[in-house]
């Protein structure tokens, strides 16, 4: 970030929407010298109503981590999902694909 004169900030807000609690992560990219915002994104993750073996703080922390991950993915155009078509041969095995 220093090399490019940029600063990254990430913050969380807790919001209730439709009776459910969501963590909203806000990731912003700033131009260091001027302090002007260059880009910003928001991502939401819903807290689970109950998660076996986790206390309330852990549930909120888990939702925060998830929301932050997806906010950063959006800000930096990171696609960490696997393409199902890249790994799915739709029931065909490799030798069948080579038949001409």
PyMOL commands that set and color helices and strands:
alter all, ss='L'
color gray80, all
select helices_A, chain A and resi 56-75+84-87+94-97
alter helices_A, ss='H'
color red, helices_A
select strands_A, chain A and resi 6-17+20-31+37-46
alter strands_A, ss='S'
color yellow, strands_A
deselect
rebuild
show_as cartoon
